[in-house]
Amino acid sequence: MRITRRLEFDAGHRIAAHDNLCRHLHGHRYALEVTLAGDPIGLHGAANEGMVMDFSEVKAIAAERVVERWDHAFLVHRDDDIVRAFLASIPGHRTIEFDSPPTAEHLAVVAFRLLDPAFRDRYGNHLVLERVRLYETPNCWADAVREDMG
């Protein structure tokens, strides 16, 4: 059985070496979908009986580990010295640095790695994080899928 929980957040970024519009500072209304696989919980009378995991728990974990950290932040590549210096000049600015350009693909992989340990077999129901889908726009997204994570 698979379940998916969607969360949204706003963040800015730029892809410095991009040969089109994404080289400029801009922002997105990102959506993060967390897909879990597992057996429905069979503990009779439990509050989460019949669920793979309570959606509110999925939301709380994803919010704590990814969404609250990235929401209203600027997501920047460590090598983007110009933008990093500019952001450092803004007192208290929320800036998140990454080892690679903050493309949808890279952000999906980072989110998967941040979330994966939190969803490992929590209830003895073989729970596992199967996929993280990160929407950069309503029409463009990247999937980090367990089988591709190596």
OpenMM code with the backbone's topology and positions (N, CA, C; nanometers):
from openmm import Vec3, app, unit

residues = "MET ARG ILE THR ARG ARG LEU GLU PHE ASP ALA GLY HIS ARG ILE ALA ALA HIS ASP ASN LEU CYS ARG HIS LEU HIS GLY HIS ARG TYR ALA LEU GLU VAL THR LEU ALA GLY ASP PRO ILE GLY LEU HIS GLY ALA ALA ASN GLU GLY MET VAL MET ASP PHE SER GLU VAL LYS ALA ILE ALA ALA GLU ARG VAL VAL GLU ARG TRP ASP HIS ALA PHE LEU VAL HIS ARG ASP ASP ASP ILE VAL ARG ALA PHE LEU ALA SER ILE PRO GLY HIS ARG THR ILE GLU PHE ASP SER PRO PRO THR ALA GLU HIS LEU ALA VAL VAL ALA PHE ARG LEU LEU ASP PRO ALA PHE ARG ASP ARG TYR GLY ASN HIS LEU VAL LEU GLU ARG VAL ARG LEU TYR GLU THR PRO ASN CYS TRP ALA ASP ALA VAL ARG GLU ASP MET GLY".split()
positions = [
    Vec3(0.0852, -0.1172, 0.0000),
    Vec3(0.0000, 0.0000, 0.0000),
    Vec3(0.0898, 0.1234, 0.0000),
    Vec3(0.0466, 0.2262, -0.0723),
    Vec3(0.1205, 0.3521, -0.0777),
    Vec3(0.0300, 0.4676, -0.0370),
    Vec3(0.0892, 0.5623, 0.0339),
    Vec3(0.0189, 0.6858, 0.0682),
    Vec3(0.1089, 0.8033, 0.0311),
    Vec3(0.0462, 0.9178, 0.0045),
    Vec3(0.1214, 1.0379, -0.0302),
    Vec3(0.0644, 1.1573, 0.0444),
    Vec3(0.1539, 1.2401, 0.0985),
    Vec3(0.1158, 1.3651, 0.1660),
    Vec3(0.1843, 1.4783, 0.0932),
    Vec3(0.1111, 1.5845, 0.0648),
    Vec3(0.1628, 1.7012, -0.0073),
    Vec3(0.1737, 1.8197, 0.0879),
    Vec3(0.2864, 1.8904, 0.0801),
    Vec3(0.3079, 2.0131, 0.1559),
    Vec3(0.3605, 2.1176, 0.0579),
    Vec3(0.3374, 2.2448, 0.0874),
    Vec3(0.3830, 2.3516, -0.0006),
    Vec3(0.4666, 2.4516, 0.0772),
    Vec3(0.5570, 2.5165, 0.0057),
    Vec3(0.6398, 2.6208, 0.0663),
    Vec3(0.6881, 2.7144, -0.0435),
    Vec3(0.7319, 2.8311, -0.0025),
    Vec3(0.7830, 2.9320, -0.0945),
    Vec3(0.9323, 2.9494, -0.0702),
    Vec3(1.0082, 2.9583, -0.1777),
    Vec3(1.1523, 2.9797, -0.1655),
    Vec3(1.2046, 3.0423, -0.2935),
    Vec3(1.3197, 3.1074, -0.2807),
    Vec3(1.3867, 3.1650, -0.3953),
    Vec3(1.5094, 3.0832, -0.4302),
    Vec3(1.5555, 3.0993, -0.5532),
    Vec3(1.6793, 3.0350, -0.5963),
    Vec3(1.7249, 3.0977, -0.7266),
    Vec3(1.8380, 3.0504, -0.7726),
    Vec3(1.8825, 3.0795, -0.9081),
    Vec3(1.9800, 2.9699, -0.9467),
    Vec3(1.9873, 2.9451, -1.0758),
    Vec3(2.0812, 2.8487, -1.1310),
    Vec3(2.1820, 2.9320, -1.2103),
    Vec3(2.2936, 2.9626, -1.1463),
    Vec3(2.3870, 3.0637, -1.1983),
    Vec3(2.4348, 3.0357, -1.3403),
    Vec3(2.4618, 2.9125, -1.3746),
    Vec3(2.5171, 2.8802, -1.5061),
    Vec3(2.4091, 2.8530, -1.6112),
    Vec3(2.2837, 2.8656, -1.5729),
    Vec3(2.1744, 2.8359, -1.6663),
    Vec3(2.1772, 2.9347, -1.7822),
    Vec3(2.1444, 2.8872, -1.9021),
    Vec3(2.1493, 2.9761, -2.0181),
    Vec3(2.0136, 3.0362, -2.0527),
    Vec3(1.9231, 3.0379, -1.9546),
    Vec3(1.7910, 3.0943, -1.9770),
    Vec3(1.7517, 3.1743, -1.8526),
    Vec3(1.6231, 3.1918, -1.8306),
    Vec3(1.5733, 3.2798, -1.7244),
    Vec3(1.6110, 3.2363, -1.5827),
    Vec3(1.6349, 3.1102, -1.5601),
    Vec3(1.6638, 3.0632, -1.4238),
    Vec3(1.7982, 3.1120, -1.3704),
    Vec3(1.8776, 3.1811, -1.4531),
    Vec3(2.0028, 3.2389, -1.4035),
    Vec3(1.9764, 3.3634, -1.3184),
    Vec3(1.8545, 3.4145, -1.3257),
    Vec3(1.8166, 3.5330, -1.2474),
    Vec3(1.7602, 3.4914, -1.1119),
    Vec3(1.7713, 3.5815, -1.0154),
    Vec3(1.7089, 3.5581, -0.8857),
    Vec3(1.5581, 3.5517, -0.9058),
    Vec3(1.4952, 3.4482, -0.8526),
    Vec3(1.3496, 3.4350, -0.8647),
    Vec3(1.3009, 3.3370, -0.7585),
    Vec3(1.1713, 3.3206, -0.7498),
    Vec3(1.1154, 3.2313, -0.6491),
    Vec3(1.0085, 3.1412, -0.7072),
    Vec3(0.9712, 3.0418, -0.6268),
    Vec3(0.8694, 2.9452, -0.6662),
    Vec3(0.7781, 2.9143, -0.5485),
    Vec3(0.6603, 2.8714, -0.5794),
    Vec3(0.5700, 2.8084, -0.4834),
    Vec3(0.5932, 2.6586, -0.5038),
    Vec3(0.6846, 2.6034, -0.4256),
    Vec3(0.7196, 2.4617, -0.4372),
    Vec3(0.6114, 2.3765, -0.3708),
    Vec3(0.5991, 2.2546, -0.4185),
    Vec3(0.5166, 2.1535, -0.3513),
    Vec3(0.6035, 2.0298, -0.3332),
    Vec3(0.5936, 1.9711, -0.2169),
    Vec3(0.6692, 1.8520, -0.1830),
    Vec3(0.5707, 1.7392, -0.1565),
    Vec3(0.5841, 1.6309, -0.2309),
    Vec3(0.5003, 1.5131, -0.2072),
    Vec3(0.5878, 1.4023, -0.1514),
    Vec3(0.5436, 1.3468, -0.0399),
    Vec3(0.6141, 1.2387, 0.0277),
    Vec3(0.5291, 1.1131, 0.0120),
    Vec3(0.5844, 1.0118, -0.0543),
    Vec3(0.5126, 0.8867, -0.0755),
    Vec3(0.5778, 0.7766, 0.0068),
    Vec3(0.4964, 0.7140, 0.0896),
    Vec3(0.5418, 0.6047, 0.1760),
    Vec3(0.4769, 0.4753, 0.1308),
    Vec3(0.5480, 0.3662, 0.1494),
    Vec3(0.4933, 0.2337, 0.1232),
    Vec3(0.5004, 0.1537, 0.2523),
    Vec3(0.4017, 0.0695, 0.2733),
    Vec3(0.4007, -0.0167, 0.3913),
    Vec3(0.2694, -0.0896, 0.4004),
    Vec3(0.2610, -0.1738, 0.4994),
    Vec3(0.1367, -0.2467, 0.5254),
    Vec3(0.0471, -0.1623, 0.6154),
    Vec3(-0.0824, -0.1672, 0.5954),
    Vec3(-0.1712, -0.1009, 0.6914),
    Vec3(-0.1485, -0.1580, 0.8317),
    Vec3(-0.1511, -0.0706, 0.9287),
    Vec3(-0.1276, -0.1113, 1.0682),
    Vec3(-0.2450, -0.1954, 1.1144),
    Vec3(-0.2148, -0.3111, 1.1700),
    Vec3(-0.3199, -0.4055, 1.2062),
    Vec3(-0.3486, -0.4141, 1.3538),
    Vec3(-0.2911, -0.3257, 1.4335),
    Vec3(-0.3124, -0.3316, 1.5788),
    Vec3(-0.4562, -0.2907, 1.6110),
    Vec3(-0.5381, -0.3877, 1.6451),
    Vec3(-0.6810, -0.3648, 1.6681),
    Vec3(-0.7034, -0.2597, 1.7774),
    Vec3(-0.7846, -0.1606, 1.7462),
    Vec3(-0.8201, -0.0564, 1.8413),
    Vec3(-0.7229, 0.0600, 1.8469),
    Vec3(-0.6103, 0.0490, 1.7756),
    Vec3(-0.5133, 0.1587, 1.7750),
    Vec3(-0.5690, 0.2761, 1.6947),
    Vec3(-0.5281, 0.3960, 1.7310),
    Vec3(-0.5758, 0.5160, 1.6613),
    Vec3(-0.5384, 0.5149, 1.5142),
    Vec3(-0.4293, 0.4473, 1.4803),
    Vec3(-0.3848, 0.4435, 1.3413),
    Vec3(-0.4117, 0.3072, 1.2760),
    Vec3(-0.5014, 0.2303, 1.3312),
    Vec3(-0.5362, 0.1003, 1.2734),
    Vec3(-0.5854, 0.1190, 1.1297),
    Vec3(-0.5346, 0.0354, 1.0407),
    Vec3(-0.5751, 0.0414, 0.9004),
    Vec3(-0.5004, 0.1445, 0.8176),
    Vec3(-0.4119, 0.2217, 0.8794),
    Vec3(-0.3348, 0.3249, 0.8085),
    Vec3(-0.1922, 0.2757, 0.7854),
    Vec3(-0.1313, 0.3188, 0.6778),
    Vec3(0.0120, 0.2970, 0.6610),
    Vec3(0.0850, 0.3874, 0.7601),
    Vec3(0.0400, 0.5111, 0.7704),
    Vec3(0.0873, 0.6083, 0.8685),
    Vec3(-0.0142, 0.7212, 0.8695),
    Vec3(-0.0394, 0.7778, 0.9840),
    Vec3(-0.1337, 0.8894, 0.9933),
    Vec3(-0.0791, 1.0070, 0.9123),
    Vec3(-0.1622, 1.0634, 0.8248),
    Vec3(-0.1186, 1.1746, 0.7402),
    Vec3(-0.0666, 1.2926, 0.8223),
    Vec3(-0.1217, 1.3139, 0.9415),
    Vec3(-0.0739, 1.4260, 1.0235),
    Vec3(0.0691, 1.4018, 1.0715),
    Vec3(0.1063, 1.2764, 1.0944),
    Vec3(0.2442, 1.2441, 1.1316),
    Vec3(0.3381, 1.2650, 1.0136),
    Vec3(0.2951, 1.2237, 0.8951),
    Vec3(0.3757, 1.2447, 0.7747),
    Vec3(0.4018, 1.3936, 0.7581),
    Vec3(0.2977, 1.4722, 0.7728),
    Vec3(0.3106, 1.6178, 0.7594),
    Vec3(0.4066, 1.6743, 0.8629),
    Vec3(0.3940, 1.6332, 0.9877),
    Vec3(0.4788, 1.6867, 1.0944),
    Vec3(0.6256, 1.6565, 1.0684),
    Vec3(0.6561, 1.5368, 1.0248),
    Vec3(0.7951, 1.4991, 0.9990),
    Vec3(0.8500, 1.5752, 0.8794),
    Vec3(0.7751, 1.5797, 0.7699),
    Vec3(0.8212, 1.6503, 0.6505),
    Vec3(0.8355, 1.8000, 0.6776),
    Vec3(0.7455, 1.8544, 0.7552),
    Vec3(0.7537, 1.9976, 0.7892),
    Vec3(0.8794, 2.0262, 0.8707),
    Vec3(0.9043, 1.9441, 0.9709),
    Vec3(1.0203, 1.9670, 1.0583),
    Vec3(1.1523, 1.9505, 0.9842),
    Vec3(1.1623, 1.8494, 0.9019),
    Vec3(1.2906, 1.8161, 0.8399),
    Vec3(1.3195, 1.8924, 0.7112),
    Vec3(1.2158, 1.9387, 0.6405),
    Vec3(1.2387, 2.0057, 0.5121),
    Vec3(1.1641, 2.1387, 0.5030),
    Vec3(1.0326, 2.1353, 0.5094),
    Vec3(0.9517, 2.2522, 0.4750),
    Vec3(0.9816, 2.3720, 0.5645),
    Vec3(0.9860, 2.3545, 0.6940),
    Vec3(1.0112, 2.4685, 0.7834),
    Vec3(1.1512, 2.5257, 0.7651),
    Vec3(1.2450, 2.4441, 0.7217),
    Vec3(1.3817, 2.4906, 0.6981),
    Vec3(1.3928, 2.5695, 0.5678),
    Vec3(1.3209, 2.5228, 0.4639),
    Vec3(1.3351, 2.5839, 0.3319),
    Vec3(1.2325, 2.6918, 0.3034),
    Vec3(1.1237, 2.6977, 0.3791),
    Vec3(1.0169, 2.7932, 0.3521),
    Vec3(1.0658, 2.9365, 0.3710),
    Vec3(1.0391, 3.0193, 0.2741),
    Vec3(1.0781, 3.1609, 0.2729),
    Vec3(1.2288, 3.1784, 0.2932),
    Vec3(1.3040, 3.0865, 0.2360),
    Vec3(1.4500, 3.0954, 0.2349),
    Vec3(1.4954, 3.1147, 0.0912),
    Vec3(1.6221, 3.1497, 0.0768),
    Vec3(1.6826, 3.1498, -0.0551),
    Vec3(1.7740, 3.0297, -0.0603),
    Vec3(1.7535, 2.9438, -0.1601),
    Vec3(1.8274, 2.8193, -0.1763),
    Vec3(1.9409, 2.8462, -0.2741),
    Vec3(2.0635, 2.8350, -0.2267),
    Vec3(2.1778, 2.8820, -0.3046),
    Vec3(2.2872, 2.7746, -0.3121),
    Vec3(2.3541, 2.7703, -0.4258),
    Vec3(2.4692, 2.6830, -0.4438),
    Vec3(2.5896, 2.7430, -0.3706),
    Vec3(2.6651, 2.6600, -0.3009),
    Vec3(2.7841, 2.7074, -0.2280),
    Vec3(2.8825, 2.7834, -0.3178),
    Vec3(2.8883, 2.7488, -0.4448),
    Vec3(2.9818, 2.8139, -0.5366),
    Vec3(2.9299, 2.9454, -0.5941),
    Vec3(2.8091, 2.9833, -0.5620),
    Vec3(2.7503, 3.1076, -0.6136),
    Vec3(2.7916, 3.2223, -0.5214),
    Vec3(2.9187, 3.2588, -0.5303),
    Vec3(2.9769, 3.3561, -0.4373),
    Vec3(2.9088, 3.4919, -0.4411),
    Vec3(2.8666, 3.5362, -0.5583),
    Vec3(2.8038, 3.6679, -0.5715),
    Vec3(2.6730, 3.6724, -0.4923),
    Vec3(2.5877, 3.5738, -0.5117),
    Vec3(2.4592, 3.5718, -0.4422),
    Vec3(2.4785, 3.5442, -0.2932),
    Vec3(2.5715, 3.4561, -0.2589),
    Vec3(2.5966, 3.4293, -0.1165),
    Vec3(2.6410, 3.5567, -0.0446),
    Vec3(2.7276, 3.6345, -0.1082),
    Vec3(2.7746, 3.7606, -0.0476),
    Vec3(2.6596, 3.8593, -0.0343),
    Vec3(2.5767, 3.8686, -0.1376),
    Vec3(2.4612, 3.9574, -0.1320),
    Vec3(2.3678, 3.9178, -0.0176),
    Vec3(2.3350, 3.7893, -0.0083),
    Vec3(2.2432, 3.7428, 0.0967),
    Vec3(2.3033, 3.7619, 0.2358),
    Vec3(2.4342, 3.7452, 0.2481),
    Vec3(2.5012, 3.7647, 0.3773),
    Vec3(2.4925, 3.9102, 0.4226),
    Vec3(2.4730, 4.0021, 0.3285),
    Vec3(2.4626, 4.1442, 0.3640),
    Vec3(2.3251, 4.1810, 0.4197),
    Vec3(2.2311, 4.0887, 0.4138),
    Vec3(2.0962, 4.1129, 0.4653),
    Vec3(2.0859, 4.0522, 0.6043),
    Vec3(2.0775, 4.1349, 0.7083),
    Vec3(2.0755, 4.0820, 0.8450),
    Vec3(1.9619, 3.9817, 0.8668),
    Vec3(1.9982, 3.8674, 0.9210),
    Vec3(1.8991, 3.7673, 0.9574),
    Vec3(1.8345, 3.6947, 0.8409),
    Vec3(1.8883, 3.7100, 0.7201),
    Vec3(1.8265, 3.6456, 0.6038),
    Vec3(1.8370, 3.4938, 0.6138),
    Vec3(1.7312, 3.4269, 0.5745),
    Vec3(1.7285, 3.2807, 0.5751),
    Vec3(1.7861, 3.2323, 0.4418),
    Vec3(1.9052, 3.1752, 0.4504),
    Vec3(1.9752, 3.1242, 0.3329),
    Vec3(2.0133, 2.9793, 0.3593),
    Vec3(1.9846, 2.8920, 0.2633),
    Vec3(2.0211, 2.7512, 0.2741),
    Vec3(2.1189, 2.7216, 0.1625),
    Vec3(2.2374, 2.6732, 0.1979),
    Vec3(2.3403, 2.6436, 0.0992),
    Vec3(2.3398, 2.4951, 0.0638),
    Vec3(2.3664, 2.4676, -0.0635),
    Vec3(2.3701, 2.3312, -0.1154),
    Vec3(2.5023, 2.3077, -0.1884),
    Vec3(2.5414, 2.1809, -0.1969),
    Vec3(2.6653, 2.1431, -0.2643),
    Vec3(2.6540, 2.1480, -0.4161),
    Vec3(2.5332, 2.1526, -0.4673),
    Vec3(2.5069, 2.1579, -0.6112),
    Vec3(2.4046, 2.2677, -0.6369),
    Vec3(2.3891, 2.3093, -0.7615),
    Vec3(2.2863, 2.4104, -0.7914),
    Vec3(2.1494, 2.3622, -0.7438),
    Vec3(2.0677, 2.4519, -0.6902),
    Vec3(1.9375, 2.4139, -0.6334),
    Vec3(1.8298, 2.3914, -0.7403),
    Vec3(1.8561, 2.2943, -0.8264),
    Vec3(1.7581, 2.2528, -0.9261),
    Vec3(1.6503, 2.1694, -0.8571),
    Vec3(1.5384, 2.1506, -0.9224),
    Vec3(1.4340, 2.0642, -0.8671),
    Vec3(1.4885, 1.9239, -0.8435),
    Vec3(1.5718, 1.8759, -0.9350),
    Vec3(1.6290, 1.7425, -0.9226),
    Vec3(1.7142, 1.7300, -0.7963),
    Vec3(1.8037, 1.8260, -0.7779),
    Vec3(1.8917, 1.8202, -0.6609),
    Vec3(1.8125, 1.8367, -0.5307),
    Vec3(1.7178, 1.9282, -0.5303),
    Vec3(1.6380, 1.9495, -0.4089),
    Vec3(1.5562, 1.8252, -0.3738),
    Vec3(1.5047, 1.7546, -0.4724),
    Vec3(1.4297, 1.6317, -0.4456),
    Vec3(1.5200, 1.5272, -0.3807),
    Vec3(1.6424, 1.5134, -0.4289),
    Vec3(1.7367, 1.4171, -0.3710),
    Vec3(1.7722, 1.4562, -0.2277),
    Vec3(1.8003, 1.5832, -0.2043),
    Vec3(1.8333, 1.6289, -0.0689),
    Vec3(1.7155, 1.6046, 0.0248),
    Vec3(1.5949, 1.6380, -0.0186),
    Vec3(1.4764, 1.6153, 0.0650),
    Vec3(1.4598, 1.4669, 0.0952),
    Vec3(1.4808, 1.3808, -0.0038),
    Vec3(1.4709, 1.2365, 0.0195),
    Vec3(1.5683, 1.1941, 0.1291),
    Vec3(1.6917, 1.2388, 0.1192),
    Vec3(1.7946, 1.2006, 0.2179),
    Vec3(1.7641, 1.2553, 0.3570),
    Vec3(1.7046, 1.3728, 0.3651),
    Vec3(1.6666, 1.4279, 0.4951),
    Vec3(1.5498, 1.3509, 0.5576),
    Vec3(1.4583, 1.3040, 0.4743),
    Vec3(1.3365, 1.2385, 0.5234),
    Vec3(1.3520, 1.0882, 0.5461),
    Vec3(1.4346, 1.0237, 0.4686),
    Vec3(1.4425, 0.8778, 0.4697),
    Vec3(1.4581, 0.8163, 0.6094),
    Vec3(1.5498, 0.8638, 0.6920),
    Vec3(1.5667, 0.7986, 0.8232),
    Vec3(1.4427, 0.8084, 0.9134),
    Vec3(1.3614, 0.9095, 0.8930),
    Vec3(1.2447, 0.9311, 0.9803),
    Vec3(1.1287, 0.8375, 0.9508),
    Vec3(1.1317, 0.7735, 0.8354),
    Vec3(1.0181, 0.6906, 0.7962),
    Vec3(1.0519, 0.5421, 0.7903),
    Vec3(1.1575, 0.4998, 0.8535),
    Vec3(1.1979, 0.3586, 0.8466),
    Vec3(1.1235, 0.2737, 0.9475),
    Vec3(1.0334, 0.1903, 0.8986),
    Vec3(0.9621, 0.0871, 0.9745),
    Vec3(0.9245, 0.1296, 1.1164),
    Vec3(0.8537, 0.2368, 1.1272),
    Vec3(0.8169, 0.2934, 1.2575),
    Vec3(0.7188, 0.2073, 1.3362),
    Vec3(0.6396, 0.1285, 1.2702),
    Vec3(0.5323, 0.0559, 1.3384),
    Vec3(0.5389, -0.0946, 1.3161),
    Vec3(0.6519, -0.1446, 1.2667),
    Vec3(0.6604, -0.2858, 1.2344),
    Vec3(0.5763, -0.3224, 1.1137),
    Vec3(0.5424, -0.2233, 1.0299),
    Vec3(0.4572, -0.2473, 0.9134),
    Vec3(0.5336, -0.2314, 0.7819),
    Vec3(0.6672, -0.2458, 0.7900),
    Vec3(0.7529, -0.2387, 0.6711),
    Vec3(0.7473, -0.1013, 0.6050),
    Vec3(0.7262, 0.0023, 0.6842),
    Vec3(0.7172, 0.1386, 0.6332),
    Vec3(0.8505, 0.1808, 0.5716),
    Vec3(0.8420, 0.2417, 0.4548),
    Vec3(0.9617, 0.2909, 0.3882),
    Vec3(0.9246, 0.4122, 0.3017),
    Vec3(1.0151, 0.5094, 0.2975),
    Vec3(0.9984, 0.6222, 0.2068),
    Vec3(1.0241, 0.5717, 0.0655),
    Vec3(0.9274, 0.5839, -0.0207),
    Vec3(0.9405, 0.5334, -0.1564),
    Vec3(0.9792, 0.6417, -0.2561),
    Vec3(0.9216, 0.7620, -0.2398),
    Vec3(0.9455, 0.8676, -0.3368),
    Vec3(0.9280, 1.0035, -0.2730),
    Vec3(1.0098, 1.0979, -0.3150),
    Vec3(0.9890, 1.2397, -0.2864),
    Vec3(0.9749, 1.3071, -0.4214),
    Vec3(0.8634, 1.3733, -0.4406),
    Vec3(0.8394, 1.4494, -0.5643),
    Vec3(0.8410, 1.5971, -0.5260),
    Vec3(0.9240, 1.6733, -0.5959),
    Vec3(0.9327, 1.8172, -0.5705),
    Vec3(0.8856, 1.8909, -0.6948),
    Vec3(0.7738, 1.9633, -0.6794),
    Vec3(0.7220, 2.0477, -0.7873),
    Vec3(0.7889, 2.1841, -0.7783),
    Vec3(0.8511, 2.2255, -0.8873),
    Vec3(0.9046, 2.3605, -0.8942),
    Vec3(0.7962, 2.4555, -0.9442),
    Vec3(0.7145, 2.4059, -1.0340),
    Vec3(0.5957, 2.4761, -1.0819),
    Vec3(0.4858, 2.3702, -1.0918),
    Vec3(0.3614, 2.4102, -1.1160),
    Vec3(0.2567, 2.3088, -1.1304),
    Vec3(0.2813, 2.2107, -1.2450),
    Vec3(0.3631, 2.2496, -1.3422),
    Vec3(0.3869, 2.1659, -1.4600),
    Vec3(0.5245, 2.1019, -1.4657),
    Vec3(0.6100, 2.1293, -1.3674),
    Vec3(0.7478, 2.0789, -1.3700),
    Vec3(0.7854, 2.0238, -1.2336),
    Vec3(0.8334, 1.8994, -1.2321),
    Vec3(0.8716, 1.8376, -1.1056),
    Vec3(0.9832, 1.7375, -1.1270),
    Vec3(1.0434, 1.6979, -1.0147),
    Vec3(1.1475, 1.5950, -1.0148),
    Vec3(1.1128, 1.4924, -0.9086),
    Vec3(1.1409, 1.3663, -0.9394),
    Vec3(1.1167, 1.2563, -0.8466),
    Vec3(1.2486, 1.1968, -0.7996),
    Vec3(1.2660, 1.1877, -0.6700),
    Vec3(1.3731, 1.1080, -0.6104),
    Vec3(1.3076, 0.9802, -0.5616),
    Vec3(1.3430, 0.8685, -0.6244),
    Vec3(1.2791, 0.7407, -0.5995),
    Vec3(1.3805, 0.6464, -0.5343),
    Vec3(1.3350, 0.5736, -0.4339),
    Vec3(1.4238, 0.4855, -0.3571),
    Vec3(1.5138, 0.4013, -0.4468),
    Vec3(1.4589, 0.3367, -0.5464),
    Vec3(1.5371, 0.2460, -0.6296),
    Vec3(1.6491, 0.3168, -0.7049),
    Vec3(1.6384, 0.4494, -0.7221),
    Vec3(1.7428, 0.5260, -0.7902),
    Vec3(1.8428, 0.5906, -0.6939),
    Vec3(1.8166, 0.5814, -0.5642),
    Vec3(1.8980, 0.6536, -0.4663),
    Vec3(2.0286, 0.5812, -0.4320),
    Vec3(2.0390, 0.4552, -0.4657),
    Vec3(2.1613, 0.3789, -0.4445),
    Vec3(2.2013, 0.3663, -0.3083),
] * unit.nanometer
topology = app.Topology()
chain = topology.addChain("A")
for resn in residues:
    res = topology.addResidue(resn, chain)
    for name in ("N", "CA", "C"):
        topology.addAtom(name, app.Element.getBySymbol(name[0]), res)
